[in-house]
Amino acid sequence: MSSDNANGPQHQTRDLRFFLTVPHPCSYLPGREATTLFLDPQETVAPEVYDALTLLGFRRSGSNLYRPHCEACSACTSVRIPVDDFAPSRTQRKLINRNRDLTLRLRPTEFDEQHYALYARYIGARHADGDMFPPSREQYRMFLTQAHPFAKLLEFRLGGHLMAVAATDILSHGLSAIYTFFDPDPIFERRSLGSFAILSQLELARERHLPHVYLGYWIRESQKMRYKQDYQPLEYLNGGRWQRMVPTAALS
């Protein structure tokens, strides 16, 4: 398999095997079925393979690389932020200033009991109706603490208090924002920790001279996905090429 994309670096990979899941209920659009294409779990997720597949719209969950492959639906759109072209909005600048008292630390993906306790609180408060509830240590380990060389955990603390953790992958052409969980206490709501985590990954990518931050999939009809439109400009994968998306106002 090879990837040759005019909007990014070229990567060559050997032949890889992929599989399709059976149709299952869509996590984002009620009443629809989804099918997922995923890399053979026996394959090692080597950095060069991950680099190439990310350019083709794949995402990582634990040790699995996957992308939607639905016959009758193309609602899931891979999106990324071009780091050098991004300028925070007035609201985002206020958010950055509001969180200047937080300390950020990049850590390896080792299991941490404090991280898991925050994750369990977050899932219970924000996603008790989702397929990740109820959380468990085993589920958390498989999802976010796999020992891949590119995988990191970005930790946010207010003094000694753990505020948030953002799982992020460091690729040759950008950061891939995997998952963020944060303190769901209403007293921290004004901090918009999920949004601040994305802004922080943009800054981390800029410091490392990486051109993109990958946000996964955007779905026009999904309210849960609307926050991704707040990061402009935004690029989307269309027919194997990354293109600039129309401004947010035109998407509403």
Accessible surface in RSA format (square Angstrom, percent):
REM  Atomic radii and reference values for relative SASA: ProtOr
REM  Chains: A
REM  Algorithm: Lee & Richards
REM  Probe-radius: 1.40
REM  Slices: 20
REM RES _ NUM      All-atoms   Total-Side   Main-Chain    Non-polar    All polar
REM                ABS   REL    ABS   REL    ABS   REL    ABS   REL    ABS   REL
RES MET A   1    60.05  31.1  34.47  22.8  25.58  60.9  49.23  41.9  10.82  14.3
RES SER A   2    69.71  58.9  45.98  61.4  23.72  54.6  12.47  26.6  57.23  80.2
RES SER A   3     3.28   2.8   0.33   0.4   2.94   6.8   2.48   5.3   0.80   1.1
RES ASP A   4   105.72  74.1  71.71  71.4  34.01  80.4  23.24  54.7  82.48  82.3
RES ASN A   5     5.67   3.9   1.95   1.9   3.71   8.9   3.49   8.4   2.17   2.1
RES ALA A   6    73.51  67.6  30.14  46.5  43.36  98.6  42.36  59.6  31.15  82.5
RES ASN A   7    55.53  38.3  36.10  34.9  19.43  46.8  11.18  26.9  44.34  42.9
RES GLY A   8    24.05  29.7   0.00   N/A  24.05  29.7  12.08  33.2  11.97  26.8
RES PRO A   9    58.63  42.7  45.38  41.4  13.26  48.2  57.64  47.6   0.99   6.2
RES GLN A  10   121.76  68.1  95.10  69.5  26.66  63.5  22.72  48.4  99.04  75.1
RES HIS A  11    25.47  13.9  20.78  14.4   4.69  12.0  16.78  17.3   8.69  10.1
RES GLN A  12   127.11  71.1 103.10  75.4  24.00  57.1  63.54 135.3  63.56  48.2
RES THR A  13    18.45  13.1   1.35   1.4  17.11  40.8   8.84  11.9   9.62  14.5
RES ARG A  14   151.42  63.6 134.52  68.6  16.90  40.2  78.80 107.7  72.62  44.0
RES ASP A  15   121.25  84.9 106.91 106.4  14.34  33.9  38.06  89.6  83.19  83.0
RES LEU A  16    23.17  12.9   1.44   1.0  21.72  54.6   2.07   1.5  21.10  56.8
RES ARG A  17   149.93  62.9 145.27  74.1   4.66  11.1  64.67  88.4  85.25  51.7
RES PHE A  18    57.41  28.7  30.86  19.1  26.55  69.1  30.86  18.7  26.55  76.0
RES PHE A  19    81.01  40.5  75.74  46.9   5.27  13.7  81.01  49.1   0.00   0.0
RES LEU A  20    98.83  55.0  69.02  49.4  29.81  74.9  69.02  48.5  29.81  80.2
RES THR A  21    45.95  32.7  33.87  34.3  12.08  28.8  40.53  54.4   5.42   8.2
RES VAL A  22   119.25  78.5 114.28 103.5   4.98  12.0 117.27 101.9   1.98   5.4
RES PRO A  23    81.83  59.6  65.42  59.6  16.41  59.6  65.42  54.0  16.41 102.0
RES HIS A  24    64.54  35.3  62.53  43.5   2.01   5.2  46.71  48.1  17.83  20.7
RES PRO A  25   111.80  81.5 103.23  94.1   8.57  31.1 104.67  86.4   7.13  44.3
RES CYS A  26    28.48  21.5  13.08  14.6  15.40  36.2   0.73   1.9  27.74  29.9
RES SER A  27    74.04  62.6  43.23  57.7  30.80  71.0  30.86  65.7  43.17  60.5
RES TYR A  28    92.99  43.4  78.37  44.6  14.62  38.0  36.64  27.5  56.35  69.5
RES LEU A  29    12.17   6.8  11.83   8.5   0.34   0.9  11.83   8.3   0.34   0.9
RES PRO A  30   127.58  93.0 100.61  91.7  26.97  98.0 109.42  90.3  18.15 112.8
RES GLY A  31    91.18 112.4   0.00   N/A  91.18 112.4  44.58 122.3  46.60 104.4
RES ARG A  32    94.76  39.8  86.45  44.1   8.31  19.8  34.87  47.7  59.89  36.3
RES GLU A  33   120.63  69.3 101.57  76.8  19.06  45.4  37.13  71.8  83.50  68.2
RES ALA A  34    17.17  15.8  16.13  24.9   1.04   2.4  17.17  24.2   0.00   0.0
RES THR A  35    23.85  17.0  23.47  23.8   0.38   0.9   9.95  13.4  13.90  21.0
RES THR A  36    26.29  18.7  26.29  26.7   0.00   0.0  12.43  16.7  13.86  20.9
RES LEU A  37    25.88  14.4  25.88  18.5   0.00   0.0  25.88  18.2   0.00   0.0
RES PHE A  38    46.09  23.1  46.09  28.5   0.00   0.0  46.09  27.9   0.00   0.0
RES LEU A  39     3.55   2.0   2.26   1.6   1.29   3.2   2.26   1.6   1.29   3.5
RES ASP A  40    11.91   8.3  10.87  10.8   1.04   2.5   0.00   0.0  11.91  11.9
RES PRO A  41    79.81  58.2  52.18  47.6  27.63 100.4  56.10  46.3  23.71 147.4
RES GLN A  42   160.30  89.6 130.51  95.4  29.79  70.9  49.43 105.2 110.87  84.1
RES GLU A  43    30.43  17.5  19.94  15.1  10.49  25.0   6.51  12.6  23.93  19.5
RES THR A  44   105.08  74.7  93.00  94.3  12.07  28.8  64.58  86.7  40.50  61.2
RES VAL A  45    11.91   7.8   4.54   4.1   7.37  17.8   4.54   3.9   7.37  20.0
RES ALA A  46    21.88  20.1  20.08  31.0   1.81   4.1  21.88  30.8   0.00   0.0
RES PRO A  47    62.19  45.3  61.79  56.3   0.40   1.5  62.18  51.3   0.01   0.1
RES GLU A  48    93.85  53.9  91.77  69.4   2.08   5.0  42.46  82.1  51.39  42.0
RES VAL A  49     7.90   5.2   7.90   7.2   0.00   0.0   7.90   6.9   0.00   0.0
RES TYR A  50     0.75   0.3   0.75   0.4   0.00   0.0   0.62   0.5   0.13   0.2
RES ASP A  51    10.96   7.7  10.96  10.9   0.00   0.0   0.00   0.0  10.96  10.9
RES ALA A  52     0.71   0.7   0.71   1.1   0.00   0.0   0.71   1.0   0.00   0.0
RES LEU A  53     0.67   0.4   0.67   0.5   0.00   0.0   0.67   0.5   0.00   0.0
RES THR A  54     4.59   3.3   3.41   3.5   1.17   2.8   3.18   4.3   1.41   2.1
RES LEU A  55     0.30   0.2   0.30   0.2   0.00   0.0   0.30   0.2   0.00   0.0
RES LEU A  56    38.62  21.5  37.30  26.7   1.32   3.3  37.75  26.5   0.88   2.4
RES GLY A  57     4.82   5.9   0.00   N/A   4.82   5.9   4.11  11.3   0.71   1.6
RES PHE A  58     7.44   3.7   3.92   2.4   3.52   9.2   3.92   2.4   3.52  10.1
RES ARG A  59    25.95  10.9  25.40  12.9   0.55   1.3   7.09   9.7  18.86  11.4
RES ARG A  60    10.49   4.4   5.93   3.0   4.56  10.9   0.00   0.0  10.49   6.4
RES SER A  61    42.13  35.6  39.80  53.1   2.34   5.4  15.82  33.7  26.31  36.9
RES GLY A  62     3.82   4.7   0.00   N/A   3.82   4.7   3.82  10.5   0.00   0.0
RES SER A  63    50.37  42.6  39.94  53.3  10.43  24.0  31.95  68.0  18.43  25.8
RES ASN A  64    68.27  47.1  67.02  64.8   1.25   3.0   9.31  22.4  58.96  57.0
RES LEU A  65     0.98   0.5   0.00   0.0   0.98   2.5   0.00   0.0   0.98   2.6
RES TYR A  66    61.93  28.9  61.93  35.2   0.00   0.0  32.62  24.5  29.31  36.1
RES ARG A  67    73.61  30.9  73.61  37.5   0.00   0.0  11.41  15.6  62.20  37.7
RES PRO A  68    42.41  30.9  27.85  25.4  14.55  52.9  29.29  24.2  13.12  81.5
RES HIS A  69    88.00  48.1  79.50  55.3   8.50  21.7  52.65  54.3  35.34  41.1
RES CYS A  70    32.63  24.7  15.08  16.8  17.55  41.2   5.68  14.4  26.95  29.1
RES GLU A  71   187.50 107.6 146.04 110.5  41.46  98.7  65.16 126.0 122.35  99.9
RES ALA A  72   108.43  99.7  65.22 100.6  43.22  98.3  76.50 107.7  31.94  84.6
RES CYS A  73    39.51  29.9  22.46  25.1  17.05  40.1  18.08  45.8  21.43  23.1
RES SER A  74   108.16  91.4  81.15 108.3  27.00  62.2  52.21 111.2  55.95  78.4
RES ALA A  75    24.65  22.7   7.43  11.5  17.22  39.2  19.63  27.6   5.02  13.3
RES CYS A  76    43.23  32.7  21.37  23.8  21.85  51.4   2.74   6.9  40.49  43.7
RES THR A  77    26.25  18.7  22.69  23.0   3.56   8.5  10.34  13.9  15.92  24.1
RES SER A  78    13.58  11.5  10.44  13.9   3.13   7.2   5.35  11.4   8.23  11.5
RES VAL A  79     1.06   0.7   0.00   0.0   1.06   2.6   0.00   0.0   1.06   2.9
RES ARG A  80     2.75   1.2   2.75   1.4   0.00   0.0   0.00   0.0   2.75   1.7
RES ILE A  81     0.00   0.0   0.00   0.0   0.00   0.0   0.00   0.0   0.00   0.0
RES PRO A  82     9.36   6.8   9.33   8.5   0.03   0.1   9.36   7.7   0.00   0.0
RES VAL A  83     0.53   0.4   0.39   0.4   0.15   0.4   0.39   0.3   0.15   0.4
RES ASP A  84   129.63  90.8  97.92  97.5  31.72  75.0  33.42  78.7  96.21  95.9
RES ASP A  85    78.95  55.3  57.51  57.2  21.44  50.7  15.72  37.0  63.23  63.1
RES PHE A  86    15.46   7.7   6.04   3.7   9.42  24.5   6.04   3.7   9.42  26.9
RES ALA A  87    73.75  67.8  59.55  91.9  14.20  32.3  60.78  85.6  12.96  34.3
RES PRO A  88    40.54  29.5  35.66  32.5   4.88  17.7  35.66  29.4   4.88  30.3
RES SER A  89    53.77  45.4  43.75  58.4  10.02  23.1  48.54 103.4   5.23   7.3
RES ARG A  90   165.55  69.5 160.70  81.9   4.86  11.6  53.53  73.2 112.02  67.9
RES THR A  91   102.77  73.1 100.53 101.9   2.24   5.3  64.74  87.0  38.02  57.5
RES GLN A  92    12.68   7.1  12.68   9.3   0.00   0.0   9.05  19.3   3.63   2.8
RES ARG A  93   122.91  51.6 121.17  61.8   1.74   4.1  47.98  65.6  74.93  45.4
RES LYS A  94   101.46  49.5  97.39  59.8   4.07   9.7  57.29  51.6  44.16  47.0
RES LEU A  95     9.77   5.4   9.74   7.0   0.03   0.1   9.74   6.8   0.03   0.1
RES ILE A  96    45.62  26.0  45.13  33.6   0.49   1.2  45.13  32.5   0.49   1.3
RES ASN A  97    88.40  61.0  73.78  71.3  14.62  35.2  24.41  58.8  63.98  61.8
RES ARG A  98    85.83  36.0  65.76  33.5  20.06  47.8  30.17  41.2  55.66  33.7
RES ASN A  99     1.27   0.9   0.00   0.0   1.27   3.1   0.00   0.0   1.27   1.2
RES ARG A 100   170.00  71.4 137.55  70.1  32.45  77.3  61.98  84.7 108.02  65.5
RES ASP A 101    78.70  55.1  52.59  52.3  26.12  61.8  45.11 106.2  33.59  33.5
RES LEU A 102    15.54   8.7   0.00   0.0  15.54  39.1   0.04   0.0  15.50  41.7
RES THR A 103    89.41  63.6  84.06  85.2   5.34  12.7  57.84  77.7  31.57  47.7
RES LEU A 104    71.47  39.8  44.07  31.5  27.40  68.9  44.07  31.0  27.40  73.7
RES ARG A 105   140.42  59.0 134.78  68.7   5.65  13.4  44.66  61.0  95.76  58.0
RES LEU A 106    55.21  30.7  27.21  19.5  28.00  70.4  27.31  19.2  27.90  75.1
RES ARG A 107    36.71  15.4  35.66  18.2   1.05   2.5   2.13   2.9  34.58  21.0
RES PRO A 108    66.39  48.4  64.08  58.4   2.31   8.4  64.75  53.5   1.64  10.2
RES THR A 109    13.41   9.5   6.75   6.8   6.66  15.9   2.95   4.0  10.45  15.8
RES GLU A 110   106.01  60.9 100.18  75.8   5.83  13.9  39.75  76.9  66.26  54.1
RES PHE A 111    52.80  26.4  24.03  14.9  28.78  74.9  24.03  14.6  28.78  82.4
RES ASP A 112    29.06  20.4  24.33  24.2   4.74  11.2   6.68  15.7  22.39  22.3
RES GLU A 113    90.92  52.2  84.82  64.2   6.10  14.5  63.51 122.8  27.41  22.4
RES GLN A 114    84.40  47.2  76.89  56.2   7.52  17.9  34.78  74.0  49.62  37.6
RES HIS A 115     0.82   0.4   0.82   0.6   0.00   0.0   0.82   0.8   0.00   0.0
RES TYR A 116    17.75   8.3  17.75  10.1   0.00   0.0   8.12   6.1   9.63  11.9
RES ALA A 117    50.32  46.3  45.05  69.5   5.27  12.0  49.30  69.4   1.02   2.7
RES LEU A 118     9.73   5.4   6.99   5.0   2.73   6.9   8.70   6.1   1.02   2.7
RES TYR A 119     0.00   0.0   0.00   0.0   0.00   0.0   0.00   0.0   0.00   0.0
RES ALA A 120    28.59  26.3  22.92  35.4   5.68  12.9  23.26  32.8   5.34  14.1
RES ARG A 121   111.83  47.0 100.82  51.4  11.01  26.2  59.49  81.3  52.34  31.7
RES TYR A 122    17.76   8.3  17.76  10.1   0.00   0.0   0.00   0.0  17.76  21.9
RES ILE A 123     0.00   0.0   0.00   0.0   0.00   0.0   0.00   0.0   0.00   0.0
RES GLY A 124    32.48  40.1   0.00   N/A  32.48  40.1  16.97  46.6  15.51  34.7
RES ALA A 125    65.63  60.3  25.88  39.9  39.75  90.4  36.08  50.8  29.55  78.3
RES ARG A 126   117.00  49.1  91.80  46.8  25.20  60.0  26.37  36.0  90.63  54.9
RES HIS A 127    61.31  33.5  61.31  42.6   0.00   0.0  41.79  43.1  19.52  22.7
RES ALA A 128    53.49  49.2  35.54  54.8  17.95  40.8  35.99  50.7  17.51  46.4
RES ASP A 129   138.21  96.8  96.24  95.8  41.97  99.2  52.67 124.0  85.54  85.3
RES GLY A 130    33.68  41.5   0.00   N/A  33.68  41.5  25.00  68.6   8.68  19.4
RES ASP A 131   129.55  90.7  88.65  88.2  40.90  96.7  52.23 122.9  77.31  77.1
RES MET A 132    44.01  22.8  43.05  28.5   0.97   2.3  19.43  16.5  24.58  32.6
RES PHE A 133    90.83  45.4  72.00  44.6  18.83  49.0  72.43  43.9  18.40  52.6
RES PRO A 134   101.56  74.0  89.75  81.8  11.81  42.9  89.75  74.1  11.81  73.4
RES PRO A 135    28.19  20.5  13.16  12.0  15.03  54.6  13.16  10.9  15.03  93.4
RES SER A 136    48.82  41.3  45.36  60.5   3.45   8.0  39.97  85.1   8.85  12.4
RES ARG A 137   121.09  50.8 117.53  59.9   3.56   8.5  39.85  54.5  81.24  49.2
RES GLU A 138   109.57  62.9 106.76  80.8   2.81   6.7  59.10 114.3  50.47  41.2
RES GLN A 139    50.39  28.2  41.36  30.2   9.02  21.5  39.19  83.4  11.20   8.5
RES TYR A 140     0.03   0.0   0.03   0.0   0.00   0.0   0.00   0.0   0.03   0.0
RES ARG A 141   100.61  42.2 100.50  51.2   0.11   0.3  25.05  34.2  75.56  45.8
RES MET A 142   106.74  55.3 104.28  69.0   2.46   5.9  86.84  73.8  19.90  26.4
RES PHE A 143    33.70  16.9  30.10  18.6   3.60   9.4  33.61  20.4   0.09   0.3
RES LEU A 144     4.95   2.8   0.25   0.2   4.70  11.8   2.08   1.5   2.87   7.7
RES THR A 145    19.38  13.8   5.65   5.7  13.73  32.7   1.25   1.7  18.13  27.4
RES GLN A 146    40.10  22.4  36.38  26.6   3.73   8.9   3.16   6.7  36.94  28.0
RES ALA A 147   101.93  93.7  65.85 101.6  36.08  82.1  70.13  98.8  31.79  84.2
RES HIS A 148    30.81  16.8  23.11  16.1   7.70  19.7  16.07  16.6  14.74  17.2
RES PRO A 149   100.46  73.2  69.11  63.0  31.35 114.0  83.01  68.5  17.45 108.5
RES PHE A 150    10.41   5.2   4.75   2.9   5.66  14.7  10.39   6.3   0.01   0.0
RES ALA A 151     3.27   3.0   0.68   1.0   2.59   5.9   0.68   1.0   2.59   6.9
RES LYS A 152    62.10  30.3  61.31  37.6   0.79   1.9  17.78  16.0  44.33  47.2
RES LEU A 153     0.37   0.2   0.37   0.3   0.00   0.0   0.37   0.3   0.00   0.0
RES LEU A 154     7.92   4.4   7.92   5.7   0.00   0.0   7.92   5.6   0.00   0.0
RES GLU A 155     2.08   1.2   1.83   1.4   0.25   0.6   0.15   0.3   1.93   1.6
RES PHE A 156     1.53   0.8   1.53   0.9   0.00   0.0   1.53   0.9   0.00   0.0
RES ARG A 157    48.50  20.4  48.50  24.7   0.00   0.0  24.55  33.6  23.95  14.5
RES LEU A 158    56.98  31.7  51.10  36.6   5.87  14.8  51.11  35.9   5.86  15.8
RES GLY A 159    63.92  78.8   0.00   N/A  63.92  78.8  46.29 127.0  17.63  39.5
RES GLY A 160    66.33  81.8   0.00   N/A  66.33  81.8  39.91 109.5  26.42  59.2
RES HIS A 161    79.21  43.3  72.26  50.2   6.95  17.8  55.10  56.8  24.11  28.1
RES LEU A 162     7.43   4.1   4.23   3.0   3.20   8.0   4.23   3.0   3.20   8.6
RES MET A 163     0.00   0.0   0.00   0.0   0.00   0.0   0.00   0.0   0.00   0.0
RES ALA A 164     0.76   0.7   0.76   1.2   0.00   0.0   0.76   1.1   0.00   0.0
RES VAL A 165     0.00   0.0   0.00   0.0   0.00   0.0   0.00   0.0   0.00   0.0
RES ALA A 166     0.10   0.1   0.10   0.2   0.00   0.0   0.10   0.1   0.00   0.0
RES ALA A 167     3.49   3.2   2.95   4.5   0.55   1.2   2.95   4.2   0.55   1.4
RES THR A 168     0.40   0.3   0.00   0.0   0.40   0.9   0.00   0.0   0.40   0.6
RES ASP A 169     0.39   0.3   0.39   0.4   0.00   0.0   0.00   0.0   0.39   0.4
RES ILE A 170    35.46  20.2  25.37  18.9  10.09  24.3  25.37  18.3  10.09  27.4
RES LEU A 171     8.14   4.5   1.27   0.9   6.87  17.3   5.71   4.0   2.43   6.6
RES SER A 172    70.19  59.3  37.03  49.4  33.16  76.4  47.08 100.3  23.11  32.4
RES HIS A 173     2.84   1.6   1.82   1.3   1.02   2.6   2.84   2.9   0.00   0.0
RES GLY A 174     0.00   0.0   0.00   N/A   0.00   0.0   0.00   0.0   0.00   0.0
RES LEU A 175     0.00   0.0   0.00   0.0   0.00   0.0   0.00   0.0   0.00   0.0
RES SER A 176     1.93   1.6   1.93   2.6   0.00   0.0   0.00   0.0   1.93   2.7
RES ALA A 177    16.22  14.9  11.88  18.3   4.34   9.9  12.08  17.0   4.14  11.0
RES ILE A 178    17.18   9.8   1.77   1.3  15.41  37.1   2.13   1.5  15.05  40.8
RES TYR A 179    45.82  21.4  37.40  21.3   8.42  21.9  43.71  32.8   2.11   2.6
RES THR A 180    27.39  19.5  18.37  18.6   9.02  21.5  11.29  15.2  16.10  24.3
RES PHE A 181     0.00   0.0   0.00   0.0   0.00   0.0   0.00   0.0   0.00   0.0
RES PHE A 182    23.75  11.9  23.75  14.7   0.00   0.0  23.75  14.4   0.00   0.0
RES ASP A 183     5.82   4.1   2.97   3.0   2.85   6.7   0.00   0.0   5.82   5.8
RES PRO A 184    21.81  15.9   8.19   7.5  13.62  49.5   9.10   7.5  12.70  79.0
RES ASP A 185    50.63  35.5  43.11  42.9   7.52  17.8   6.55  15.4  44.08  44.0
RES PRO A 186   105.17  76.7  91.11  83.1  14.06  51.1  94.63  78.1  10.54  65.5
RES ILE A 187   134.02  76.3  99.79  74.3  34.23  82.5 108.84  78.4  25.19  68.3
RES PHE A 188    30.71  15.4  27.72  17.2   2.99   7.8  28.71  17.4   2.01   5.7
RES GLU A 189   122.82  70.5 108.86  82.4  13.96  33.2  42.07  81.4  80.75  65.9
RES ARG A 190   166.79  70.0 158.48  80.8   8.31  19.8  80.75 110.4  86.03  52.1
RES ARG A 191    34.11  14.3  34.11  17.4   0.00   0.0   7.43  10.2  26.68  16.2
RES SER A 192    49.16  41.5  36.92  49.3  12.24  28.2  19.79  42.1  29.37  41.1
RES LEU A 193     5.86   3.3   2.08   1.5   3.78   9.5   2.08   1.5   3.78  10.2
RES GLY A 194    22.41  27.6   0.00   N/A  22.41  27.6  18.42  50.5   4.00   9.0
RES SER A 195    38.19  32.3  33.97  45.3   4.22   9.7   6.05  12.9  32.14  45.0
RES PHE A 196    16.14   8.1  16.14  10.0   0.00   0.0  16.14   9.8   0.00   0.0
RES ALA A 197     0.29   0.3   0.29   0.4   0.00   0.0   0.29   0.4   0.00   0.0
RES ILE A 198    13.58   7.7  13.40  10.0   0.17   0.4  13.58   9.8   0.00   0.0
RES LEU A 199     9.72   5.4   3.53   2.5   6.19  15.6   3.92   2.8   5.80  15.6
RES SER A 200     8.92   7.5   1.44   1.9   7.48  17.2   5.47  11.6   3.45   4.8
RES GLN A 201     0.76   0.4   0.76   0.6   0.00   0.0   0.00   0.0   0.76   0.6
RES LEU A 202     2.13   1.2   2.13   1.5   0.00   0.0   2.13   1.5   0.00   0.0
RES GLU A 203    80.78  46.4  80.58  61.0   0.19   0.5  38.94  75.3  41.83  34.2
RES LEU A 204    23.46  13.1  21.52  15.4   1.94   4.9  23.17  16.3   0.30   0.8
RES ALA A 205     0.00   0.0   0.00   0.0   0.00   0.0   0.00   0.0   0.00   0.0
RES ARG A 206    87.91  36.9  80.90  41.2   7.01  16.7  49.75  68.0  38.16  23.1
RES GLU A 207   110.51  63.4  84.12  63.6  26.39  62.8  40.04  77.4  70.47  57.5
RES ARG A 208   110.45  46.4  89.96  45.9  20.49  48.8  27.86  38.1  82.59  50.1
RES HIS A 209   165.47  90.4 135.34  94.1  30.13  77.1 100.08 103.1  65.40  76.1
RES LEU A 210    21.54  12.0  18.47  13.2   3.07   7.7  18.88  13.3   2.65   7.1
RES PRO A 211    56.26  41.0  49.55  45.2   6.71  24.4  54.05  44.6   2.21  13.7
RES HIS A 212    18.34  10.0  18.34  12.7   0.00   0.0   8.70   9.0   9.65  11.2
RES VAL A 213     0.08   0.1   0.08   0.1   0.00   0.0   0.08   0.1   0.00   0.0
RES TYR A 214     6.91   3.2   6.91   3.9   0.00   0.0   6.87   5.2   0.04   0.1
RES LEU A 215     9.06   5.0   2.73   2.0   6.33  15.9   3.88   2.7   5.18  13.9
RES GLY A 216     5.01   6.2   0.00   N/A   5.01   6.2   4.11  11.3   0.90   2.0
RES TYR A 217    20.74   9.7  17.98  10.2   2.76   7.2  17.98  13.5   2.76   3.4
RES TRP A 218    10.26   4.1  10.26   5.0   0.00   0.0   9.91   5.3   0.35   0.6
RES ILE A 219     1.07   0.6   0.72   0.5   0.35   0.8   0.72   0.5   0.35   0.9
RES ARG A 220   135.59  56.9 125.87  64.2   9.73  23.2  54.29  74.2  81.31  49.3
RES GLU A 221   112.91  64.8  77.81  58.9  35.11  83.6  41.86  81.0  71.06  58.0
RES SER A 222     6.03   5.1   2.10   2.8   3.93   9.1   3.93   8.4   2.10   2.9
RES GLN A 223   141.49  79.1 127.25  93.0  14.23  33.9  63.72 135.6  77.76  59.0
RES LYS A 224   138.06  67.4 118.64  72.8  19.42  46.2  91.94  82.8  46.12  49.1
RES MET A 225    10.61   5.5  10.61   7.0   0.00   0.0   6.20   5.3   4.41   5.8
RES ARG A 226    76.61  32.2  73.36  37.4   3.25   7.7  17.25  23.6  59.37  36.0
RES TYR A 227    96.66  45.1  90.10  51.3   6.56  17.1  65.05  48.9  31.62  39.0
RES LYS A 228    10.66   5.2  10.66   6.5   0.00   0.0   0.61   0.6  10.05  10.7
RES GLN A 229     3.62   2.0   3.62   2.6   0.00   0.0   0.69   1.5   2.92   2.2
RES ASP A 230    84.67  59.3  70.11  69.8  14.56  34.4  19.14  45.0  65.53  65.4
RES TYR A 231     3.11   1.5   3.11   1.8   0.00   0.0   0.54   0.4   2.57   3.2
RES GLN A 232    49.36  27.6  42.63  31.2   6.73  16.0  39.16  83.4  10.20   7.7
RES PRO A 233    26.49  19.3  25.00  22.8   1.49   5.4  26.38  21.8   0.11   0.7
RES LEU A 234     0.00   0.0   0.00   0.0   0.00   0.0   0.00   0.0   0.00   0.0
RES GLU A 235    20.72  11.9  20.72  15.7   0.00   0.0   1.18   2.3  19.54  16.0
RES TYR A 236    56.27  26.3  56.27  32.0   0.00   0.0  27.48  20.6  28.79  35.5
RES LEU A 237    33.31  18.5  18.60  13.3  14.71  37.0  18.60  13.1  14.71  39.6
RES ASN A 238    70.05  48.3  63.63  61.5   6.42  15.5   3.86   9.3  66.19  64.0
RES GLY A 239    82.48 101.7   0.00   N/A  82.48 101.7  44.43 121.9  38.04  85.2
RES GLY A 240    36.38  44.9   0.00   N/A  36.38  44.9  22.29  61.2  14.09  31.6
RES ARG A 241   110.65  46.5 110.65  56.4   0.00   0.0  45.12  61.7  65.53  39.7
RES TRP A 242     7.49   3.0   1.26   0.6   6.23  14.6   1.26   0.7   6.23  10.1
RES GLN A 243    72.24  40.4  66.31  48.5   5.93  14.1  28.14  59.9  44.10  33.4
RES ARG A 244   122.70  51.5  97.06  49.5  25.65  61.1  47.69  65.2  75.02  45.5
RES MET A 245    16.31   8.4   8.55   5.7   7.76  18.5   9.20   7.8   7.11   9.4
RES VAL A 246    80.16  52.7  75.68  68.5   4.47  10.8  79.09  68.7   1.07   2.9
RES PRO A 247    91.62  66.8  89.37  81.5   2.25   8.2  91.59  75.6   0.03   0.2
RES THR A 248    39.98  28.4  38.52  39.0   1.47   3.5  37.12  49.9   2.86   4.3
RES ALA A 249    88.84  81.7  64.37  99.3  24.48  55.7  71.30 100.4  17.54  46.5
RES ALA A 250    71.30  65.6  35.36  54.6  35.94  81.7  47.07  66.3  24.23  64.2
RES LEU A 251    10.58   5.9   2.75   2.0   7.82  19.7   2.84   2.0   7.74  20.8
RES SER A 252   100.38  84.8  43.35  57.9  57.02 131.4  55.76 118.7  44.62  62.5
END  Absolute sums over single chains surface
CHAIN  1 A    12828.2      10135.8       2692.3       6877.4       5950.8
END  Absolute sums over all chains
TOTAL         12828.2      10135.8       2692.3       6877.4       5950.8
